[in-house]
């Protein structure tokens, strides 16, 4: 059953999150506030799926988790919920891939999908280490992501420092 109130709350959280990032004022206090709100929502309705809150608000839930780098255990618990939801088309596969990589990177492990970028010790902008870079595009296709070469171009265009 669609929950309009929770949908609106999630969308507002995402707007706050993105505005803070754009204005370079995002901090863990804001993230923690959003995580606490999302935990209450999950306790009440489970993972905010597409049918319960709408696609945009479900994506907003994922965004809050994606930015919760200060709480890897929460990210891991939500990944399980998102994977389950994605199996029945109630969450998106790209979100599973992005969160998987985020957790791996936060755990100091190579990522699987090549979604996380950084500036390395030589000053080069590119993907963080990838577990199997030779076969990453096969995995990316399975999770409805563009080839790594296309994604690299987009990331350089959007985020490469000048």
N, C-alpha and C positions, 0 to 999 in steps of 0.2 A: 504494500500500500504506500502510495506516494506521501511523503512528509514535507509539505511546503515550508514549514517553520525551520526545520533542520536544514533543508536545502538553502534557504536564504542565509542562515547563520554560516554555513560552509562557504558560500559564495562571498560573503563579507570578509571572512577570514582570509580568503585567497586574495581579495582586493588589497587588504591591509598588507599582506605578505609581499605582494608584487610592488606595491607603492614604496614600501620600506627598502626593498632591494634596489629599485630604480633610483631612489633618493639617497642610497648608500647609508641608510640609518637602521638597516635590519640588524637585530641583535638576538642573542639567546633568550633575553627576557620576553620579547615578542613571540619567539618560537615556542618557548615554554608555555606561555599563555595559550597559544593555539593548540599545542599538544594536550594540555589539560582539558581544553574544551572538546577536542576530538576524542579523548579517552572517555569522557562522559557520554558523548554521542554513541561511541562504539558499545559502551556498556548498556545503553538504552536500546539501540536498534541493530547492533552488529555492524559489520563493515557497511558504510554508506554506498550502497550499490546503485547502479544506473536506474533500476526500477523504483528504488525507494526515495532517491533524492534528485534524480536526473543526471544526465551525462556530465554536464558542466560542474555540478556540485560534487559528484563522485570524483572527478578529476581534481577538484579543489582539495578533497580529503587526501588524495595521493600527494599533492603538492606540499601540504603541511607535513606529512610524514617524510617526504623527500628532503625537506629542509631541517629535519630534526636530527642533525648530525651529532648533537650533544646527548642523544638517547638512542644508541644503537639497538638496545634490547627492544625498545618500542618499535623501531624500524623493522626489526626481525619479526616481531609478532604481527605487525601489519602486513608484511610481505606474505606471510602464510594466509592471511585473510584475503588479500588481493589476488593471490594465485588461485585460491578456491573460487573466488568470484569470477575471475577471468575464464576459468574452465566452463562456466555456464553463461558466458557473454554478459556478465554483470560488472565487469571492469575490463580495462584494455591491456592487451599483451605488451605494448610498449611501456606502460607504467610498471609492469612486472620487471621488464628488462632494466629500466632506469633505476628502480629501487634495489634490484639485485646488485647492480654495479656500485651503487652508492654504499651499500652495506659492505661489500667486499673491499672497496677503497678505504672506508672508515675502519675496517679491520686490518688494514695494511696488507691486503692480498691483491693479486692481479684481478682485474675485472674480466667479465665474460663477453660483454656486448660492445665495449668501446664507447660508452656514452659519457664518460667522465674525462674532462680535459684539465690541463694545468700547464704551468710554465715550469719546465724542468731546470735542473741545476746549471745547464748550459744556456739558459735563457730562451729555449725553444718552446713554442706553444704547440701542444698536441695531446693525443689521448694518453691517459695514465696507462701503465703497463697492462697488457691484455694477455690473458691466460693462453689463448690459442689464436694468435693474430692471423695465421695462415687460413684458418677455417671460420673466422669470425663472421664473414658475410653470410655463410650458410645459416648460422644461428640468428643473425639479424633478420634474414628473410622470414624465418619461422616465427619471429616475434614482431613482424610487420614494421621493421625498421629499414630505412634506406641503406644502401651499401656504405661501408665505412668511408670510402673515398668521397662520396657526396656529403656525408655528414661532416667530415673534416672541413670541407669547403664552407659549409654553413657556419660551423663553429668559429672558423677563422674570421669570417665576415662579421659575425655577431659579437665575438668576445676577444679577439686577439688585441692585446694592448698595443698602442702605437708607440 
